[in-house]
Amino acid sequence: MKDDTLSGPRTHALLADGSTVCIRPALASDHEQVQGLYEEMSPENLRLRFFVASRRSAKAAADRACAAPHAGYRALLAERAGQVIGLAEYDTGGSGPRTEAEISIAVADGLHHRGVGTLLLEHLVSAARADGVASFTADALSENQEVLRLFADLGLRTARRFEGPEVRCTIALDEDDGYLTAVEARGRAADVESLRPLLRPSVVAVVGAGRRPGSVGRAILHQLKTGAYTGRLWAVNPAATSILGVPSYASVGALPRTPDLVVIAVPAAAVPEAAEECGKAGARALLVVTAGLDAEQARALLEACRTYGMRMVGPNCLGVSNTDPRLCLDATFAAHHPRPGTAGVAVQSGGVGIALLDGLSRLGIGVSSFVSLGDKYDVSGNDMLQWWETDGGTDLALLHLESFGNPRAFSRTARRVTRRLPVLTVDAGRTDAGRRAAASHTAAAATRTMTRQALFTQAGITATHSVGELLQTAALFHSQPLPAGPRVLIVTNAGGAGVLSADACAEAGLALPAPAPGLVDDLLAVLPEGAAVGNPVDATAAVTEEQLADCVDRVVAHPGVDAVLVALVPTAVATATGDDLVKAVTARPAHGKPVVVVRLEQALPVKLLPRTDGGTVPAYAEPRAAARALAHAAYRAAWLARPAGTFPALDGIDPARARACVEAYLEVHPDGGWLDPRTCAQLLDCYGIPQLPWAWATSEDEAVLAADRMRGADGRVVMKGHWPGLLHKSAQRAVHLDLRGDSQVRAAFRDLQTRFAGLLTGVVVQPLAARGTELFAGVVQDQVFGPLVLFGLGGTATEILADHAARLAPLTDHDVHDVITSPRCAPLLFGADGGGPVDLAALEQLLHRLSRMASDLPQLAEADFNPVLAAPSGVSVLDARVRLLPCRPQDPYLRRLR
């Protein structure tokens, strides 16, 4: 939660032990507590902090930290339950711009080794970067191993210089992947620890369980009891002493023991008071199933959770469960207990949750833990990914998320988790109904669907289009190894089933190679007369169980095949001979390659058939379902085989000058707007983005002089009109091409001046560009997902053809490669039109620099480069538009609770 009130910005975050603290600026009213923080330190800790064991230093330190805010100085407090437990500060030593700051840190006695100091420093680093500080310095006694270890373990590059008994530490504040990885590791450990009371509670209480059937609270109490929960279970109802045989007490405070988890199922108006009571009693986690909270009730509920350090699921949710046999926690009001298993499930929709629980139980996959996130005030999909990563019982993660709180943090977590276990999701809300009309090519091309798909693709998440497809894919991932590639060979006993399966595989993007000659001979030797060995392999209705088994064995063993699809239909021939063709697959040992069965007569969309070796084989009622599942598996295998991407170093960039340029523009235009050509060119120059030479003119004579400077060898120039808000120059006919000589330049200027009288503020004059491929590159800043980089075919048809690819910034080298090769126009870049390949290295650099500009500048709402001219000799932006909006930078990777 982040609340900008009169007390300043407040951010809640987790310590190493899973408890919650508030990080906020120090205020004048904190003086007494800050002074007390130092006065209560032991003499030894005072000496290590101030180099002398004097308590007189306490007042001076409090005076400095709680003074009126001034440039170059920041002091952040860690506060728990209203008590200051830590302080971190930096001082640049002056009011002017400084890139180095002296830091100090103090943590209350008795609270060391819980991550207070580390968390404060992380927040101080984030604040310092936003203020332009590039490095911290700190002096410490060489015997103060705790603080030296604190600096060393931050994950930032730290240098030490010993000066007698003191050590001078210099900490570079560069945000590299090493630092983000260290922050992630600390956050993961704290997050998992904070979820233990929620998902592994020893004591559970249900508030709102009624005496009569029909209440949600009573239903959850019933599930907990009948599910054989192994911990202590109580009800809270002042009107009863026992409900369903479970002891009931008048209040949470009256319980014999402090509950780890409290289920709140009372009317919305009573929820905040119930949460406050739970917090005062010392509860560690809440499950709020109540729906319909208004804004004030929601605020009070979350405030209680943050004040007392409780994690919360909900409100408006189905509940949570953990099927670990040592716990048997089923705190849901689903109709049936979930089957124990290995799939972790997190959903926002209770209905989807019930469907997944039932489907996974029916398939036999079962559930390790289930969380219905509901309105997701606190615990999110990101929390659950980190839990499943470490719980030791989950090998498959299923998500259904309708919203993302911090997509960039989610993406980093998912990229790590998906390398350990498959993460599957339903891509919900794919339509763009109701989307406002876009203002530029970039915004027109960018859709929420494209943005979400970019997130899933970059993170390695398997995105399906329905709950049914999610379960069908989960069945394959659970039961079969991943294929080495996309090559599928189909074996069938009916030609029609084989054709349907081939169509499905081709439509899913799988390859259907013809069998190698050696394999053809092997198969003809074991199949009945009349069999056709192609792809599909038509084994005919006369095939026996043994013949089919030999066929499948030989196909699977062949190195040119990555997966096998066996499409079967029941026949009278098999019935007469007593052959069970399905056993040709299930009665054989696993082959190390995925084998799936399609049974057109099957009633259920997907089943897991037991193998004699203890494994299972997925059987699908539809070839399309089997093909989609195989395609998802092939894509995951390819994603895992590719090393993690890197962020290349970029030379010739000046982010500080770019930020100054943005701030100067917004100071004059506080509501933001589209940059004029000169300011736009300055911003692009800060990132070394190549632009076609240009000149600005506001009169006919200036235009002639500009044309003289801009003319190339052929003497031709282009003139483009400009006024604030002009976006589509070609559509407005505000462009004159192929101008030769002064007379044509003058005529073009007069034409623009006449037609756009009262609008035109000037013209841009450029040399006529050489021939090349016209491309489009741009960025749109999504308020939720951050900057989305788009690339594709450019020119006037860019929106009509919609040939674009997109990835979320910052882009790795792999992301850039994917963006360039994904559009349909990609062959043109590699010389398919006979003109030779364009300068791909320069094109990659352009996209990396655009990505870096968007990542550095949150005020960059849109950037639209169209056209970008790509040729074998290089890449150049012919026309650029950039729109800025006032926006306060927010560190997406800073540890904070929602």
QUIZILIN-V255785 format. One record per backbone hydrogen bond with DSSP energy under -1.0 kcal/mol. CO is the residue of the C=O (numbers start at 1). NH is the residue of the N-H. Records with the same first field share a line. If there is no record, write none. Layout:
CO->NH  NH
This chain:
1->12
3->5
5->8
10->3
11->23
12->897
13->21
15->18
19->15
21->13
22->79
23->11
24->77
27->30
28->31
30->34
31->35
32->36
33->37
34->38
35->39
36->40
38->41
42->46
43->47
44->48
45->49
46->50
47->51
52->54
55->58
56->60
57->61
58->62
59->63
60->64
61->65
62->66
70->73
72->92
74->90
75->26
76->88
77->24
78->85  86
79->22
80->83
83->80
85->108
86->78
87->106
88->76
89->104
90->74
91->102
99->134  135
101->137
102->91
104->89
106->87
108->111
114->16
115->119
116->120
117->121
118->122
119->123
120->124
121->125
122->126
123->127
124->128
125->129
126->130
127->131
128->133
129->132
134->173
135->101
136->171
137->103
138->169
140->167
141->144
143->145
144->148
145->149
146->150
147->151
148->152
149->153
157->172
159->170
161->168
163->166
165->142
166->163
167->140
168->161
169->138
170->159
171->136
174->176
176->180
177->181
178->182
179->183
180->184
181->185
182->186
183->187
184->188
185->189
186->190
187->191
188->192
189->193
190->194
191->195
195->199
196->200
202->232
203->260  261
204->234
205->263
206->236
207->265
215->219
216->220
217->221
218->222
219->223
220->224
221->225
222->226
223->227
224->229
225->228
232->204
234->206
235->249
236->208
237->240
241->248
243->246
246->243
247->235
249->237
252->255
260->285
261->205
262->287
263->207
264->289
267->270
268->271
270->274
271->275
272->276
273->277
274->278
275->279
276->280
277->281
278->283
279->282
284->311
285->262
286->313
287->264
290->316
294->298
295->299
296->300
297->301
298->302
299->303
300->304
301->305
302->306
303->307
304->308
305->310
311->286
312->379
313->288
314->377
315->375
318->333
319->372
320->331
321->370
322->329
324->327  328
327->230
329->322
331->320
339->367
342->395  396
343->368
344->398
345->371
346->400
347->373
349->353
350->354
351->355
352->356
353->357
354->358
355->359
356->360
357->361
358->362
359->363
360->365  366
365->342
367->341
368->323
369->345
370->321
371->347
373->376
380->384
381->385
382->386
383->387
384->388
385->389
387->390  391
396->344
397->424
398->346
399->426
400->348
406->410
407->411
408->412
409->413
410->414
411->415
412->416
413->417
414->418
417->420  421
422->397
423->462
424->399
425->464
426->428
432->435
440->444
441->445
442->446
447->451
448->452
449->453
450->454
451->455
452->456
453->457
454->458
455->459
456->461
462->425
464->427
466->470
467->471
468->472
469->473
470->474
471->475
472->476
473->477
474->478
475->479
476->480
486->511
487->562  563
489->565
490->537
491->567
492->539
494->498
495->499
496->500
497->501
498->502
499->503
500->504
501->505
502->506
503->507
504->508
505->510
506->509
511->488
516->520
517->521
518->522
519->523
520->524
521->525
523->526  527
528->531
532->534  538
537->492  539
538->532
540->543
544->548
545->549
546->550
547->551
548->552
549->553
550->554
551->555
552->556
553->557
558->561
563->489
564->596
565->491
566->598
567->493
568->600
571->575
572->576
573->577
574->578  579
580->583
581->584
582->585  586
583->587
586->612
594->564
596->566
597->620
598->568
599->602
605->621
607->619
609->617
611->614
615->611
617->609
618->597
619->607
620->599
622->626
623->627
624->628
625->629
626->630
627->631
628->632
629->633
630->634
631->635
632->636
633->637
634->638
635->639
636->640
637->641
646->813
654->658
655->659
656->660
657->661
658->662
659->663
660->664
661->665
662->666
663->667
664->668
665->669
669->672
673->884
676->680
677->681
678->682
679->683
680->684
681->685
682->686
684->687  689
685->688
686->654
690->877
695->765
697->763
699->703
700->704
701->705
702->706
703->707
704->708
705->709
706->710
707->711
712->715
716->768
717->739
718->766
719->736
720->764
722->761  762
723->726
727->729
728->732
729->734
730->733
734->721
736->719
739->717
741->745
742->746
743->747
744->748
745->749
746->750
747->751
748->752
749->753
750->754
751->755
752->756
754->757
756->759  760
762->722
763->697
764->720
765->695
766->718
773->870
774->794
775->868
776->792
777->865
778->790
779->863
780->788
782->786
786->782
787->809
788->780
789->807
790->778
791->805
792->776
795->798
797->801
798->802
802->804
803->793
805->791
807->789
812->816
813->817
814->818
815->819
816->820
817->821
818->822
823->826
825->828
826->829
827->832
828->831
829->838
831->834
838->840
839->843
840->844
841->845
842->846
843->847
844->848
845->849
846->850
847->851
848->852
849->853
850->854
851->855
852->856
853->857
857->860
859->861  885
861->781
862->883
863->779
864->881
865->777
867->878  879
868->775
869->876
870->773
871->839  874
874->871
876->869
877->692
879->866
881->864
882->675
883->861  862
884->673
891->894
